[in-house]
Amino acid sequence: MPNLNLKSRLYPHYWQFIERYLNKRQSPAEKVTLVQKLIFILPTRYGWWFLFLIGLLYLLGTNYQNNLILLVSYLLLSVFLLSIVLTYQNLSGLTVQCPSSAEGFATGKVHPVISFSSAKMHYMLQLNLMPHYDTVQLTDTSQSATLSLTVAKRGRYLLPRLKITSQYPLGLWRAWSYIALRQHYWVYPVPDSNTALHPAADEPAVPAGNNIGDTLTSYRSGESMRHIVWKRLAQNPTNPVVREQQQHNITEPEWVIVPQLSGDALEHALRRACQQLLTLENGGKHYGLKLPTVTVPQAQGALHLQRCLQELALC
């Protein structure tokens, strides 16, 4: 079987063709049972050498009219053909599902849990999410397997196809299947550990008034033009600064607010909001989330935190 991970990088159209072919054979489902149309099988490298040995023994036996050599070649051929049935049976009948969605933070990893069920035993299975390399060896299908998936951007994504491979029992044949599970995983913004606002090194904080506690920071793409300090911009046009508002944290300490932003400014605000949510949850406080389009009422608990983080991922 070709290396799909390498080919997906070198030949994108190759992997797209494979995806279309696999989608026709099996569309995503919550639970998949391996049957004949979902299992592919080919000889391994050792299997091809084993077949070459059988052919060589057969030629020697017929050339020298040696019945013992012919008998050995027939016996090895029987073992070779029997192993294809055993290898196929080792995958056939296995039911695979992902009962819950995985979650993690951007630029990190998520760990989806795959569970198995079957009426018989299965041996020496290897699992990995395509087209990634991380492989898990599974020796007992009565247990679940935790896979690793590297993520980059926040959001909600469909779980990649799961590849299950087996060379049991003799290693002469390789049986594999690509399974599409109808399950998603969540990628949350990276928490910003530096939640406290600090004024710029060369600029003092804004005096008291309606903007008590405001600080100056560098302008980020997508921030509102109303917060730009125009006097500072006239003095130094190459380094615009904006006034960050903190009055919301004073008047509504249990609300996490993400203003209407875009670009880098939005990502920065989401990272700050993610850290605030984690801090409030760890502190045992009731809190809510206010986004430009969604408001999550104040509550507490793991499910509430999960809902808030999911809203941040979709913002």
N, C-alpha and C positions, 0 to 999 in steps of 0.2 A: 504494500500500500504506500503511495507517495506521501512525503512529509507535507501535510496540509499547512502546518504552521509556517514553513519556509516558503511554500508556493503562494500562500495568501499574501506574503509581503512582496515577493518578486513578481507574481502574476495575479493581480487583483481579479481579472476576468475569470481566471481558473476557479478561484474560490466562489465567485458569484455563480458560475455554472454549477458547481457542486451544490451550493445552497438551493438553487432552483430545483435541481434534481431531487434533493432530499425533501424539500417541501412538498413535492408531488407524492412522494412515497409515504410521508408521515407529517401531518400538520401538528402544531403544538397542542398538547393535551395535558391535563392535570395529572393523569396517571397513564403510564405506558407499559404494556406487556410485550416482551420481545417474542415475535413470531417469525415465520420464515421470511416474509418480505422485508423485514427490518434488519436481518442479519446477513452480513457479507463475510465470505470466507475464501482465503487463498493460502497456498503453501508459504511457509516462512523460508528464509534463506537456507536453513538446514533441511527443510522439506524438499527444496529443489535439488540439493546435493544428494539427499536420500533417494530421490527419484532417479537421479543420474546413476547412482550406484546400482539400483535395480536394473536399469537398462544395460549397464556394463556387464553385470553378472549374467544377464540373459544372453547377451552376445557371446560371452565366453562359453556359456553352457551349450549353446547351439553350435558354435564353431568347433568345439572339441567333443560334442555329443556326450556331455557329462550330465547325467540325470541328477546327480547330487547338487551341482551348481544351479541347475534349472529349478530344483525343488526349493533351494534357498531363495532364489529370486522371486518365486511365486509366494513364498511365505512372507517375505518382506513387502511385496505388493499388497498382500492381504492386510498386513499391519498398517500400511500406508492408507489404504482405503477405509479401514475400520476407524482409524484415528480421526478422519474427517467427520464421521458420525458422532464420535464422542466429544469432539471439540464443539460441534454445533449444539449438541444436547446440553453442554455446560452453560450456554447462554440462553437457550430456548426456555421460555416459561418464566423468566425473571421479570418481576413487576417493579418499576422504578417510579418514584415520585419525590417532589420537593414540597413538604407540607407547609412550610412557612417561608416568607420572604426574608432575605438577608439584608443587612444594613451595615453601613460603615461611613467613614469620612473620606472626602476627596483626597487624592494623591496617596491613598493608603490601600487597604485590601478589605474585601468583604469575604465572608465565609459561609456560602450556602451549604445547608445540610441536606444530603440525599439519603432517603430511606428506601429499603428493599423489602420485598415479600415474595415468597415462592413456596410451592408445595414440595420442593426437593432442594438438595444442597447444591451449591455452586462453588467452584474452587478457582483460586489464582486469577482474580479479576483485577484489571487496572482501569482506573477512571481518571478522566481529566476533561476540563471544559475547553471546547474548541474556540479559537485555534491556539490555546495557551499550552505551555509545556508542563505545568505543575501536575504531577501524576500521583494518585493515591493507590496503594496496593490494598486490596480487600481480600481478606482470608475467610471472613464469616459474613454471609449475606443476611444473617439475622440482626446484625448491627447496622447503624447508619454510618455514613462517611461524610466527613467535613472537607470540602474543597476550598481552594484559595483562588481568588480572582482579583487581579490588580485593577484599580479604578483610577480615573483621572479627574473627571468633571462631575459636579453635583447633578442630580436628576434622578429619574426613575427609568430603569432599563429592563428589557426583557432578558431573562437568563439565557446565556449562550447554549448551543447544543452540547449535550453531554456525550462523550465518547467512552464506550465500554469495550474493553479488549480482553481476549483470553487466548492462551496457547496451550491450555490444558487438554490432554494429559501428557503428550510426548513432545510438544514443541514443534511438530512437523507442520501444523496448520495454525493459521491465525484467524480467529473469528472476531468480528467487531460490529458495532452498531452505533449510529448517531441518533441520539434521542433528543427531541425538542419538547421541553416541559413548559406548560403555560404558567410560568411563575416569574415575578419581577424581583429586582433588588433595588434598594434605595442607597443613594450616595448623598450624604449631607455635607454642607459647607465645613471647611476646616475651622475649628474653634480658634478665635483670636485670644491667646492667653493674656495679651496686653490690653485689657479692657479699660484701664484708666486712661483718661485723656491728658496729654501733656502739651503745654504750649511750646511753640517753636523756640529753638535755642536763642535766636536773636530777636524775639518779640515777646513782650510781656502779655499776660492775659488781659482780656478786655475788661474795663472797669465795671463796677456794679451797676445794676439797672435791670431792665427787662431781660437782659442776656447774662444774668449772673451765672458764673461758672463757664461761660463760653471760652473756647480756646481757638487758636489759629493753627491750621495745618495746611499742608500742600494741597493744591487743587487736584482732584481726580476726575478723569473723564466721566461725564454723566451727572455730575453734581449740579445742583440748582445754581443759576447765575445770581440769585438773590443773596446768596451767602458770600459772594466774593467781596473782599475788602478792597474797594476801589482806590482808596488813598494809597494803600500799599502797592497796588497794581501800577499806579502812576509813577511811583518811585522806582519800582523794579518790574518792568513789563515781562521779563523772562521768567519770573518766579511768582506766579499768582498764588494767593493763599485764600482760604475760605474760613468762615467762622462756623465751627461746629456747635450745634445747639445741644445743651444739656438740661434745659429747663424741664423737659419731659421726665427725666429721671428724678427730678425733685418733686414735681407735682403728682406723678403717677409712678411710684417706685416699683409697683408690681406688674407693670405693663412693659413688654418688650416691643419697641416700635421700630419699624423699618420704613423710612420715608420713600417717596417716589423718586427713584434714582435709576441710573442705567450704567452699563459698562463697568469699569473698575471700581467706581464709587459704590455701585450696588453690591458687588462681590465683597468689598470691604465691610459694608454695613451688615451683610448676611453673616460674615464670620464673627463680627462683634455680637450680633443677636444670638448666634449659636452658643457662644461662650456664656452670655447672660442667661440663656435658658438652662444650661447645665448647672450654672452657679445657683440659680434660684431653686432648681429641683433638688440639688444636694443640700441646700439650706432648709428644705422642708416647707417652703413658702408656696402660697397660691399665686399663680401668675397667669397672664394671658399674652396673646401675640396679636399685634396689629400690623397688617400688611396693607399696601395700597388697595388691594381688591378683596382681602379676606381678613376677618377678625375671629380669632379663636378665644372663646370666653375663658375667664380665669378658672383654673382647676389645679389639680395636683396629681402626681402619680406617673408611673412608667408609661401608661398608654397615652396620657395627656402630653408628656414630653415627646413621645414618638410622633404624635399627630403634629405638634408644633414643628419638629424637625423636618417632617415630610412637607409641610407647607413652605418651609425655607428652601428645601430642595427643588420645589416646583416654581418658586418665585421668579 
